[in-house]
Structures are given as C-alpha cells and as structure tokens.
Amino acid sequence: MLFRSTVIDAVCDSVIRTFAPAYGINDLCYDPQRDKVYCAGRSYNGPDSVIAIDGATDSVIASAPIVAGSEPWVLCYNSREDKVYCACMYHDVAIIDGLTDSVITMVPTGLLPTALCCDSERDKVYCSIGGDLSGYDSTVTVIDGASNVLLNSITVGRYPFALAWNSTWNRTYVGNCDGSSVSVI
C-alpha cells in the first residue's frame, strides 16, 4: 500500500502537491528554524526512517535510519535544542539532530509510546506510554532535552494516548483513552 503526503495552500485551502516520501506514514512535524517537515515512516528501499523534507521545495533531503523494526510512530520538535523526537512503537524514543538529520541516541521509554509533546521553556519532552493491550501502562516518561536522559516516569490514567503542553501555565495534559479522563502534570 502506498501512502502519500499532500501539501495544502493555507491561503487558498487547496492542494498544491501530493507526493510519496515514504510508505506507512504515521506522523509529521515541522521545524520552523530550518523550514523542514519530518515524516515518520518507512523508506522505500531501506530501514524504518524519519524522513526530512525541504519546506520550500517539498523534496526529500535526508533520511535518518531508525533501528530496524522500531516503526517510527509519532514526532515532535524541540525548538530550544533543534532536535526531533520520534517515538518508536517498540520501547524507544529516537532523538534526531535538526542540523544533521542523524540519530543522536535512542532513549528507552516503555512499550508502545503513543504521543509526544515538548515543553521548550523547561526543555523537557513528554512521552505517553500505552503498554501492551493486555496490561495497559499508565505512565508518561519525561526526557531532558539537553542531556537526552530519561528523567522520570509519572503515573497517570489508564492507557495515556494524547498529550498537549500548555505554555501559559507550564502544564502537560494527558488524554487517557481507557477511562476517558485527562491527567494534568
């Protein structure tokens, strides 16, 4: 199955271009400092990857290979550190340098990371951990943006699935899928 990315003109609300930078596209994020769009997916002829797309030309400019079988799942961008974080479906968050588009390190977080968000003021990245389907995990892990080290694991509601950071109050909101609740960190 072939998946395509579509570029939409925000002024006219019309499709500018559709192209296929990868197959199995799971998520996109934007780096405004370098005008790049990152795509979590698989390359056509290589390992699982996070693909960098030039925002001006809509062409693939780099591919950061992720550990085989990791399946890049969700992305977020840390403007303070110029890093892209990629939660891989099986246990890890890949940290990618925004300048070189190469993987700096893999941080073990837990089974089935489901969402990422970045608190750029305190330089922390939050990752919700879904766990396996038989025994949901109920945690959000916290990664230090500067050192790339796992700082903490915070217990939240069952099966955390969505994250949002509130910059006004320095809070992270966690949408817990099983139980229909929101935890506030």
N, C-alpha and C positions, 0 to 999 in steps of 0.2 A: 504494500500500500504506500502511495506517495503522498506526503503532506507538503503543503505549500504555505509560504508566508505571503501576506498581502500588505502592501503599503497603501495607506489611505491618506489623501489630502485632507487635512483638518479644516481648511478654509472652505473647500467646496464639498466636503463629505463624499468624495468619490474615490474609486480605486485608481491608483497611479500605476501600480505594477504588482504582479504576482510572480513569485519565483520559489524555487525549492532549494534552500540552503542545506537541508538535512532531511532525513526521514524520521518519523517518530518525534516530531517537535512537541515538547512538553511545556516550555515556558520561554518568555522573552524578558529582558530587562535593558534599560538604556543607561549609557554612560555619557552624561552631558559634557564632561570635560574633554572628551576625545571624539564626540559625535559617533559613538559606536552602539550598535544594538547587538546584544548577546543572545544566542539561541541555544537552549538546552535540547540536545537531540543526539542523533547518531549520524555520522558522516556516511556517505555512500560507499566508500571503499576503505574504511578504516574502523578504528575503535570508537566507542562511545565518546562524544566530544561536546565541548561548549564552543560554538562557532561564533566568531566576531564578524560583524557585518558593518561596512562603512556606511554611515548615515547619509552621506552626500551622494554616493553612487549606487547604494543598495547592492554592493557586491561583497562576496566573502573575502575577507582579508587575512584571516587566521583561523586556526582550529587548535584548541587546547585539548589534547587527548586526556581522557579520564580513565582510571583503572578499568580494565576490561570487565564487563558485566555489571558495572556500577549503576548504569542507567541514570544519566542526569535528569533531574526531576523538576526542581524549582530554582529560581535565581533571584538574587538581589544585589544591588550595587552600593558600595560604601564610598561615598564621595570624599570623606576625610582621608582615607588610606589609598584611594584609587584601586580598589580591589572588587572583584566579582566573586560572590559566594554561590556555589552550586551544591544544593542538597541532592545527594545521590540516593536512589531508592534503597540501597542496602548499606546502611550504617555510617556513611561518611558525608562530610561537607568538604568539597574541594574549594580551595582558595586560589584565585587566579589573579595574577598581576595585571592591572589595567594597561600598563605601558607595553609589556612584552607579550601579553596574552598567553602566558605559560602558567602551568600549575605550580604554585609555591609549595603547598603542602596539602595533605588530606587530614582532616580532624575527625576522629571517631565520635559519633554523636548518639547512635542508637538506631534500632531497626525502623525503617520507613519514615524518614523525615518528610513532613507534609507541607511545610511552609517556612519561609524566611522573612525577616524584616530587619532593618538596620536602624539603630539609634546612633546617628552620626555625631550628635553632641557629646555623648558619653563613650563613643567609639566601641559599641557593642553590637553584635549580631545575634538575633534570637532565632532558634530553630525548633519548631514543634515536632515532637516525636510521636508517631502514630502507633508504633509497635506492630506485632502481627495480629491477624484478625481474630485469633482465639483468645489472646490475652492482651488487650489494649494497653499501651503505655499511657501514662498521664503526665508527661513531663515536657518542659521547654528547656532546651540547653542554651547556655549563654557563652558566646565566643568573644574573646578580646580581639578587637580589630587590629591593634598594633602588634601584639605578640603572636597572634594566631593560635592561642591556647584556650582550651575549654575551661571556663571559669566556674560554672555552676550548672546544676540541674535542678529545676524548680518544678514542684508538683502542682499540677493544675487539674482541670476537669477531665473526664474520660474522653479519649481519642481527640486530642487537640489537632485541628485541621486547618485553621486560618489564623493569620497574625496581622496586626496593624499597630503602628507606632504613632503615638500622639505627642508631637514635638512641643506643644503648648504646656502640657503637664508632665512630660517625661514619663509616659506610661506606655506599656505594651498591652494590647488587648488580644486575648486568645479565644478564638471560637472553638468550642468543644462540641464535636459532631455528635457523640453519643451522650445524650443528656441535654442537648440543646441549651447550653449555658455559655456564658462569657466569663473568663477569668481575667482579672486586671493585675498586671505586675508593675 
